[in-house]
């Protein structure tokens, strides 16, 4: 979204297209823009939760495709590789923490 600011630096106007009076770009989910538009997130909570679930599905899909040799992990863009590896590490860490907590509970 493109915004126009008032003299104090606050958002005064928003446009989907760049115009002479709205030339500064802000991401649609920027906290400042969300606050200006009424404080509500652009997506309902159910849609956001669904997005998080879909992310895991896509991660699993990439893993299946690479395991079957349909694609190579290195065929993915560098940014995608880094994000997938980062999430894989986070899940592994969370699993290790979960196992430690379970072991402590058995004692």
QUIWO-V228640 format. One record per residue. N is the residue number from 1. OMEGA is omega as a letter, one per 30 degrees, with the letter a starting at -180 (none if undefined). Layout:
n={N | N}
omega={OMEGA | OMEGA}
This chain:
n={1 | 2 | 3 | 4 | 5 | 6 | 7 | 8 | 9 | 10 | 11 | 12 | 13 | 14 | 15 | 16 | 17 | 18 | 19 | 20 | 21 | 22 | 23 | 24 | 25 | 26 | 27 | 28 | 29 | 30 | 31 | 32 | 33 | 34 | 35 | 36 | 37 | 38 | 39 | 40 | 41 | 42 | 43 | 44 | 45 | 46 | 47 | 48 | 49 | 50 | 51 | 52 | 53 | 54 | 55 | 56 | 57 | 58 | 59 | 60 | 61 | 62 | 63 | 64 | 65 | 66 | 67 | 68 | 69 | 70 | 71 | 72 | 73 | 74 | 75 | 76 | 77 | 78 | 79 | 80 | 81 | 82 | 83 | 84 | 85 | 86 | 87 | 88 | 89 | 90 | 91 | 92 | 93 | 94 | 95 | 96 | 97 | 98 | 99 | 100 | 101 | 102 | 103 | 104 | 105 | 106 | 107}
omega={l | a | l | a | l | a | a | l | l | l | a | a | l | l | l | a | l | l | a | a | l | a | a | a | l | l | a | a | l | a | l | l | l | l | l | a | l | l | l | l | a | a | l | a | a | l | l | l | l | l | l | l | a | l | l | l | a | l | l | l | l | l | l | a | l | l | a | l | l | l | l | l | a | l | a | l | a | a | l | l | a | a | l | l | l | l | l | l | l | l | l | l | l | l | l | l | l | l | l | l | l | l | a | a | l | a | none}
